[in-house]
Amino acid sequence: MLILGNIKVKINGADAVLQEGLNLDDLVKIRALKGFFAIEKNLKIINKEDYTATFIEDGDEIEIVGFAGGG
């Protein structure tokens, strides 16, 4: 039986504790992100098609940036 622990990360500059083994797609679901947004992991923008394969690791710094339309 595999027991997963918790990891400490920063999300938009704030300390956060997440379950080990989550990927960026999981984070999108947990945060209920909708609309236009981008996710940066450790200063690298991650393509949406890579969210499932990009796992969040202890010490990662995640930035979530939303885009708003206007004129």
N, CA, C and O atoms as a GROMACS GRO file, in nm:
protein
  284
    1MET      N    1   0.085  -0.118   0.000
    1MET     CA    2   0.000   0.000   0.000
    1MET      C    3   0.089   0.124   0.000
    1MET      O    4   0.178   0.139   0.084
    2LEU      N    5   0.064   0.212  -0.095
    2LEU     CA    6   0.141   0.336  -0.107
    2LEU      C    7   0.072   0.445  -0.027
    2LEU      O    8  -0.046   0.473  -0.047
    3ILE      N    9   0.148   0.506   0.063
    3ILE     CA   10   0.093   0.616   0.143
    3ILE      C   11   0.158   0.745   0.096
    3ILE      O   12   0.280   0.761   0.102
    4LEU      N   13   0.075   0.837   0.049
    4LEU     CA   14   0.126   0.964   0.001
    4LEU      C   15   0.126   1.066   0.114
    4LEU      O   16   0.035   1.068   0.197
    5GLY      N   17   0.227   1.150   0.116
    5GLY     CA   18   0.236   1.253   0.217
    5GLY      C   19   0.197   1.388   0.161
    5GLY      O   20   0.132   1.397   0.056
    6ASN      N   21   0.236   1.491   0.231
    6ASN     CA   22   0.208   1.627   0.188
    6ASN      C   23   0.337   1.694   0.144
    6ASN      O   24   0.446   1.660   0.191
    7ILE      N   25   0.323   1.789   0.054
    7ILE     CA   26   0.437   1.867   0.008
    7ILE      C   27   0.406   2.014   0.031
    7ILE      O   28   0.290   2.055   0.035
    8LYS      N   29   0.512   2.093   0.047
    8LYS     CA   30   0.498   2.237   0.066
    8LYS      C   31   0.540   2.307  -0.062
    8LYS      O   32   0.648   2.281  -0.116
    9VAL      N   33   0.454   2.396  -0.110
    9VAL     CA   34   0.480   2.472  -0.232
    9VAL      C   35   0.438   2.617  -0.209
    9VAL      O   36   0.380   2.650  -0.105
   10LYS      N   37   0.468   2.700  -0.306
   10LYS     CA   38   0.416   2.837  -0.306
   10LYS      C   39   0.325   2.850  -0.427
   10LYS      O   40   0.363   2.813  -0.538
   11ILE      N   41   0.206   2.903  -0.405
   11ILE     CA   42   0.112   2.929  -0.513
   11ILE      C   43   0.081   3.078  -0.510
   11ILE      O   44   0.025   3.128  -0.412
   12ASN      N   45   0.117   3.147  -0.616
   12ASN     CA   46   0.102   3.292  -0.626
   12ASN      C   47   0.162   3.362  -0.504
   12ASN      O   48   0.105   3.457  -0.450
   13GLY      N   49   0.279   3.312  -0.461
   13GLY     CA   50   0.353   3.374  -0.352
   13GLY      C   51   0.311   3.334  -0.212
   13GLY      O   52   0.376   3.373  -0.115
   14ALA      N   53   0.204   3.256  -0.200
   14ALA     CA   54   0.156   3.215  -0.068
   14ALA      C   55   0.193   3.069  -0.042
   14ALA      O   56   0.187   2.985  -0.132
   15ASP      N   57   0.232   3.040   0.082
   15ASP     CA   58   0.263   2.902   0.119
   15ASP      C   59   0.138   2.816   0.110
   15ASP      O   60   0.029   2.859   0.148
   16ALA      N   61   0.155   2.695   0.058
   16ALA     CA   62   0.043   2.602   0.046
   16ALA      C   63   0.094   2.460   0.072
   16ALA      O   64   0.210   2.429   0.046
   17VAL      N   65   0.007   2.377   0.124
   17VAL     CA   66   0.038   2.236   0.145
   17VAL      C   67  -0.057   2.156   0.056
   17VAL      O   68  -0.179   2.172   0.062
   18LEU      N   69   0.002   2.070  -0.027
   18LEU     CA   70  -0.077   1.988  -0.118
   18LEU      C   71  -0.044   1.842  -0.094
   18LEU      O   72   0.060   1.808  -0.037
   19GLN      N   73  -0.133   1.756  -0.138
   19GLN     CA   74  -0.107   1.613  -0.133
   19GLN      C   75   0.000   1.578  -0.236
   19GLN      O   76  -0.004   1.628  -0.349
   20GLU      N   77   0.092   1.495  -0.198
   20GLU     CA   78   0.196   1.448  -0.290
   20GLU      C   79   0.131   1.372  -0.405
   20GLU      O   80   0.031   1.302  -0.386
   21GLY      N   81   0.187   1.385  -0.525
   21GLY     CA   82   0.139   1.309  -0.640
   21GLY      C   83   0.041   1.383  -0.729
   21GLY      O   84  -0.008   1.326  -0.826
   22LEU      N   85   0.013   1.509  -0.698
   22LEU     CA   86  -0.080   1.586  -0.781
   22LEU      C   87  -0.007   1.643  -0.903
   22LEU      O   88   0.112   1.672  -0.898
   23ASN      N   89  -0.081   1.657  -1.012
   23ASN     CA   90  -0.026   1.723  -1.130
   23ASN      C   91  -0.099   1.857  -1.150
   23ASN      O   92  -0.190   1.890  -1.074
   24LEU      N   93  -0.060   1.931  -1.251
   24LEU     CA   94  -0.121   2.063  -1.272
   24LEU      C   95  -0.268   2.053  -1.308
   24LEU      O   96  -0.346   2.141  -1.275
   25ASP      N   97  -0.307   1.946  -1.377
   25ASP     CA   98  -0.449   1.927  -1.409
   25ASP      C   99  -0.530   1.910  -1.281
   25ASP      O  100  -0.642   1.961  -1.271
   26ASP      N  101  -0.476   1.839  -1.183
   26ASP     CA  102  -0.542   1.824  -1.053
   26ASP      C  103  -0.557   1.960  -0.986
   26ASP      O  104  -0.661   1.990  -0.928
   27LEU      N  105  -0.452   2.042  -0.993
   27LEU     CA  106  -0.456   2.175  -0.932
   27LEU      C  107  -0.565   2.262  -0.996
   27LEU      O  108  -0.635   2.335  -0.926
   28VAL      N  109  -0.579   2.252  -1.127
   28VAL     CA  110  -0.684   2.327  -1.197
   28VAL      C  111  -0.821   2.286  -1.143
   28VAL      O  112  -0.907   2.372  -1.121
   29LYS      N  113  -0.841   2.157  -1.122
   29LYS     CA  114  -0.970   2.108  -1.071
   29LYS      C  115  -0.991   2.151  -0.926
   29LYS      O  116  -1.100   2.194  -0.890
   30ILE      N  117  -0.886   2.139  -0.842
   30ILE     CA  118  -0.897   2.178  -0.701
   30ILE      C  119  -0.931   2.325  -0.687
   30ILE      O  120  -1.015   2.363  -0.606
   31ARG      N  121  -0.866   2.408  -0.768
   31ARG     CA  122  -0.887   2.553  -0.761
   31ARG      C  123  -1.009   2.598  -0.843
   31ARG      O  124  -1.044   2.716  -0.842
   32ALA      N  125  -1.073   2.506  -0.913
   32ALA     CA  126  -1.190   2.534  -0.997
   32ALA      C  127  -1.161   2.649  -1.094
   32ALA      O  128  -1.240   2.742  -1.108
   33LEU      N  129  -1.045   2.640  -1.160
   33LEU     CA  130  -1.005   2.746  -1.254
   33LEU      C  131  -1.087   2.734  -1.382
   33LEU      O  132  -1.107   2.625  -1.436
   34LYS      N  133  -1.134   2.847  -1.427
   34LYS     CA  134  -1.214   2.853  -1.550
   34LYS      C  135  -1.167   2.971  -1.633
   34LYS      O  136  -1.100   3.061  -1.582
   35GLY      N  137  -1.204   2.972  -1.759
   35GLY     CA  138  -1.169   3.083  -1.845
   35GLY      C  139  -1.026   3.076  -1.893
   35GLY      O  140  -0.967   2.969  -1.906
   36PHE      N  141  -0.971   3.194  -1.920
   36PHE     CA  142  -0.835   3.202  -1.973
   36PHE      C  143  -0.736   3.222  -1.860
   36PHE      O  144  -0.746   3.317  -1.782
   37PHE      N  145  -0.640   3.131  -1.850
   37PHE     CA  146  -0.536   3.141  -1.748
   37PHE      C  147  -0.412   3.068  -1.797
   37PHE      O  148  -0.417   2.988  -1.890
   38ALA      N  149  -0.302   3.098  -1.733
   38ALA     CA  150  -0.176   3.029  -1.761
   38ALA      C  151  -0.115   2.987  -1.628
   38ALA      O  152  -0.136   3.053  -1.526
   39ILE      N  153  -0.041   2.877  -1.630
   39ILE     CA  154   0.027   2.831  -1.510
   39ILE      C  155   0.177   2.826  -1.538
   39ILE      O  156   0.223   2.771  -1.638
   40GLU      N  157   0.250   2.884  -1.446
   40GLU     CA  158   0.396   2.883  -1.452
   40GLU      C  159   0.447   2.800  -1.336
   40GLU      O  160   0.404   2.817  -1.222
   41LYS      N  161   0.539   2.709  -1.365
   41LYS     CA  162   0.600   2.626  -1.260
   41LYS      C  163   0.750   2.654  -1.260
   41LYS      O  164   0.820   2.630  -1.358
   42ASN      N  165   0.798   2.707  -1.148
   42ASN     CA  166   0.940   2.737  -1.134
   42ASN      C  167   0.992   2.820  -1.251
   42ASN      O  168   1.094   2.788  -1.312
   43LEU      N  169   0.920   2.928  -1.280
   43LEU     CA  170   0.957   3.028  -1.382
   43LEU      C  171   0.943   2.980  -1.526
   43LEU      O  172   0.992   3.046  -1.618
   44LYS      N  173   0.876   2.867  -1.547
   44LYS     CA  174   0.854   2.816  -1.683
   44LYS      C  175   0.704   2.802  -1.709
   44LYS      O  176   0.634   2.734  -1.633
   45ILE      N  177   0.656   2.864  -1.814
   45ILE     CA  178   0.514   2.851  -1.850
   45ILE      C  179   0.491   2.711  -1.905
   45ILE      O  180   0.564   2.664  -1.992
   46ILE      N  181   0.388   2.645  -1.853
   46ILE     CA  182   0.356   2.507  -1.892
   46ILE      C  183   0.239   2.510  -1.990
   46ILE      O  184   0.137   2.574  -1.964
   47ASN      N  185   0.253   2.441  -2.102
   47ASN     CA  186   0.144   2.430  -2.199
   47ASN      C  187   0.031   2.347  -2.140
   47ASN      O  188   0.054   2.250  -2.068
   48LYS      N  189  -0.092   2.387  -2.170
   48LYS     CA  190  -0.209   2.316  -2.114
   48LYS      C  191  -0.209   2.168  -2.147
   48LYS      O  192  -0.253   2.087  -2.065
   49GLU      N  193  -0.161   2.130  -2.264
   49GLU     CA  194  -0.159   1.988  -2.299
   49GLU      C  195  -0.058   1.909  -2.216
   49GLU      O  196  -0.058   1.786  -2.219
   50ASP      N  197   0.029   1.978  -2.141
   50ASP     CA  198   0.127   1.912  -2.056
   50ASP      C  199   0.086   1.909  -1.908
   50ASP      O  200   0.162   1.858  -1.825
   51TYR      N  201  -0.030   1.963  -1.874
   51TYR     CA  202  -0.071   1.970  -1.732
   51TYR      C  203  -0.078   1.831  -1.667
   51TYR      O  204  -0.035   1.815  -1.553
   52THR      N  205  -0.130   1.733  -1.739
   52THR     CA  206  -0.146   1.599  -1.682
   52THR      C  207  -0.010   1.534  -1.653
   52THR      O  208   0.004   1.458  -1.557
   53ALA      N  209   0.089   1.564  -1.735
   53ALA     CA  210   0.221   1.503  -1.720
   53ALA      C  211   0.315   1.584  -1.631
   53ALA      O  212   0.428   1.542  -1.604
   54THR      N  213   0.269   1.702  -1.585
   54THR     CA  214   0.355   1.789  -1.504
   54THR      C  215   0.314   1.778  -1.358
   54THR      O  216   0.212   1.832  -1.316
   55PHE      N  217   0.396   1.707  -1.280
   55PHE     CA  218   0.366   1.684  -1.140
   55PHE      C  219   0.421   1.796  -1.053
   55PHE      O  220   0.525   1.854  -1.083
   56ILE      N  221   0.350   1.824  -0.946
   56ILE     CA  222   0.390   1.927  -0.850
   56ILE      C  223   0.477   1.859  -0.746
   56ILE      O  224   0.441   1.757  -0.688
   57GLU      N  225   0.594   1.920  -0.722
   57GLU     CA  226   0.691   1.860  -0.631
   57GLU      C  227   0.718   1.954  -0.514
   57GLU      O  228   0.695   2.074  -0.523
   58ASP      N  229   0.768   1.897  -0.406
   58ASP     CA  230   0.800   1.974  -0.287
   58ASP      C  231   0.893   2.091  -0.322
   58ASP      O  232   0.995   2.072  -0.388
   59GLY      N  233   0.856   2.210  -0.277
   59GLY     CA  234   0.938   2.329  -0.300
   59GLY      C  235   0.908   2.404  -0.429
   59GLY      O  236   0.965   2.510  -0.453
   60ASP      N  237   0.818   2.351  -0.512
   60ASP     CA  238   0.783   2.420  -0.637
   60ASP      C  239   0.720   2.556  -0.610
   60ASP      O  240   0.655   2.577  -0.507
   61GLU      N  241   0.741   2.646  -0.704
   61GLU     CA  242   0.674   2.776  -0.702
   61GLU      C  243   0.583   2.782  -0.822
   61GLU      O  244   0.628   2.777  -0.936
   62ILE      N  245   0.454   2.794  -0.795
   62ILE     CA  246   0.351   2.794  -0.898
   62ILE      C  247   0.289   2.933  -0.904
   62ILE      O  248   0.254   2.991  -0.802
   63GLU      N  249   0.276   2.985  -1.025
   63GLU     CA  250   0.206   3.111  -1.046
   63GLU      C  251   0.090   3.083  -1.141
   63GLU      O  252   0.107   3.023  -1.247
   64ILE      N  253  -0.029   3.128  -1.101
   64ILE     CA  254  -0.149   3.114  -1.184
   64ILE      C  255  -0.190   3.255  -1.223
   64ILE      O  256  -0.219   3.338  -1.138
   65VAL      N  257  -0.193   3.280  -1.352
   65VAL     CA  258  -0.225   3.414  -1.403
   65VAL      C  259  -0.352   3.405  -1.486
   65VAL      O  260  -0.359   3.327  -1.581
   66GLY      N  261  -0.451   3.484  -1.451
   66GLY     CA  262  -0.576   3.489  -1.527
   66GLY      C  263  -0.574   3.606  -1.622
   66GLY      O  264  -0.507   3.707  -1.598
   67PHE      N  265  -0.648   3.593  -1.730
   67PHE     CA  266  -0.657   3.698  -1.830
   67PHE      C  267  -0.801   3.746  -1.837
   67PHE      O  268  -0.895   3.667  -1.834
   68ALA      N  269  -0.816   3.876  -1.846
   68ALA     CA  270  -0.949   3.936  -1.856
   68ALA      C  271  -0.955   4.018  -1.983
   68ALA      O  272  -0.861   4.091  -2.017
   69GLY      N  273  -1.065   4.006  -2.053
   69GLY     CA  274  -1.085   4.086  -2.174
   69GLY      C  275  -1.135   4.224  -2.138
   69GLY      O  276  -1.181   4.248  -2.026
   70GLY      N  277  -1.127   4.310  -2.229
   70GLY     CA  278  -1.175   4.447  -2.205
   70GLY      C  279  -1.139   4.535  -2.322
   70GLY      O  280  -1.083   4.491  -2.422
   71GLY      N  281  -1.174   4.658  -2.306
   71GLY     CA  282  -1.144   4.744  -2.419
   71GLY      C  283  -1.126   4.886  -2.383
   71GLY      O  284  -1.100   4.969  -2.470
   0.00000   0.00000   0.00000
